Amino acid sequence: MQTDWIIEHLQRCLLRDGQATLGQQLYRLLREAIRSQQLKGGTALPASRALAQALQVGRNTVLAAYDQLLAEGYLHSKQGAGTFVSEVFAQQSAHTPLTMPHAGLSQRGQQLTAQCRLPTGLTGAFAPGLPELQQFPHHTWQRLQQVRSKQAPAHWWHYQQQGGLPELRQAVCDYLQLSRSVRCQPEHILIVQGAQQALELTARLLSDAGDCAWMEDPGYVGAQAALQAAGLQLTPVAVDDEGLNPAAAPADSTPRLIYITPSHQYPSGVVMSLQRRLELLQLAETCNSWIIEDDYDSEFRYDAQPIASLQGLASSERVIYVGTFSKVMFPALRLGYLVIPPALIDSFRAAYARLYREGSYAQQAALADFIEQGYFARHIRRMRELYRIRQQLLRHTLDHALGTALPLSAGQAGMHLVARLPAHVDDQQLSSLAAREQLWLRPLSGHYLQQPQQNGLVLGYAGVEETLIRQSALRLAQLLEPML
Ligand SMILES: Cc1ncc(COP(=O)(O)O)c(C=O)c1O
């Protein structure tokens, strides 16, 4: 059935106008059908001879297109059984814009979609950034939500404009003061739908199109997307072992925004040194810049007490602090927060209500209860211990199999490790190869804005169960061994 569909689809779409070769068209049409999931994972492709006959093209043309798709991981072959669509895209939303920029898109739209080069939404070994969800106290969470929904006053079902439910802002404020040494009052906090929205709002309110933003390089692609979508010109600034290094920025560059992850640089894992923090604060003062501090996973620190926030160190009001519940609760909750300098809070609140609308107070109330009744702190404590064990397991398994041939990041914190690869190992190719076996290796080179300085793999372990960590790490070692 699917075979008939493929043949008919290709017969309909192949153009013989001499513009693009038949081989190129065949490759592109099949690739698009796989990416859009019109061709589902596991589907058998027609035999090359039969397809060549049906399309009236040479068999080598079909074989070349199949080979290219095999090499890129879209297809896999089983000896004696044929060629099949790989499962890589099966776990992705059918609407994830992974396709080539579409002609109807604006320039900004094209830029944004062209950069969706790292698949998201995958789970399993070693998808980064995902917390353990099986061990989340779902029952307690549902109970708290039910209670708060039942008791919700009528006005909670309307649009809101208080910058978030006051009870939740109070709970977040207490938590940030105590755990992150953030200087704040509940009225300086704005509850938003995750860090991504916080970044977008901040970029829109504090910069104009064409302004310069300094980005850590390598850095977080979500932040790159949010700032680029706001029309900012991104200036990559190299990260060294003290964090973003201002001396590596072009001498004539004056940033309007500086995006940093000082507690645990994403993805390298580096903690920004005190000296660098002070240097950056001074620079922001001199250049009239705003620093966006993304404190996304600092709760998971394994060697000592959490590193205090940069915002807490600042004597001036130049830092916009961003936090998220995606890692400590679960990503689909879509709740995060900003701590905003007092002079800006009214503008942020008003703009937030105007741009995005505000609501979901019953859920926010349940979260405030979850924090105040101690479930939040308990869950973080449990997860910290679990992630520490999982990281050790991943490290030991890889160390045992490959030793010093595969250097790993220090891993004092967070939910992933970075494995550094020698320059001759193409991390993108390796990642396509591994994806055929449901092994998700996020290539480090994909996190650079400029020429990648280091090939490597970002290996998430937090949401991966121990048996799978061990099996997948061994398989990764087998794949890597002949390459190192
Ligand atoms: C560096 C960084 N910041 C923020 C986030 C969280 O974003 P959100 O709150 O939008 O889920 C992530 C998630 O992967 C991240 O890696």
PDBQT file of the ligand as one rigid body, heavy atoms in Angstrom, charges set to zero:
ROOT
HETATM    1  C1  LIG A 501      20.157  26.664  28.306  1.00  0.00    +0.000 C 
HETATM    2  C2  LIG A 501      18.681  26.420  28.466  1.00  0.00    +0.000 A 
HETATM    3  N1  LIG A 501      17.900  27.405  28.875  1.00  0.00    +0.000 NA
HETATM    4  C3  LIG A 501      16.575  27.214  29.067  1.00  0.00    +0.000 A 
HETATM    5  C4  LIG A 501      15.982  25.995  28.830  1.00  0.00    +0.000 A 
HETATM    6  C5  LIG A 501      14.540  25.756  29.184  1.00  0.00    +0.000 C 
HETATM    7  O1  LIG A 501      13.662  26.321  28.380  1.00  0.00    +0.000 OA
HETATM    8  P1  LIG A 501      12.106  26.293  28.658  1.00  0.00    +0.000 P 
HETATM    9  O2  LIG A 501      11.822  26.872  30.008  1.00  0.00    +0.000 OA
HETATM   10  O3  LIG A 501      11.573  27.163  27.565  1.00  0.00    +0.000 OA
HETATM   11  O4  LIG A 501      11.641  24.885  28.577  1.00  0.00    +0.000 OA
HETATM   12  C6  LIG A 501      16.748  24.953  28.342  1.00  0.00    +0.000 A 
HETATM   13  C7  LIG A 501      16.117  23.671  27.993  1.00  0.00    +0.000 C 
HETATM   14  O5  LIG A 501      16.632  22.817  27.357  1.00  0.00    +0.000 OA
HETATM   15  C8  LIG A 501      18.146  25.159  28.178  1.00  0.00    +0.000 A 
HETATM   16  O6  LIG A 501      18.935  24.158  27.768  1.00  0.00    +0.000 OA
ENDROOT
TORSDOF 0
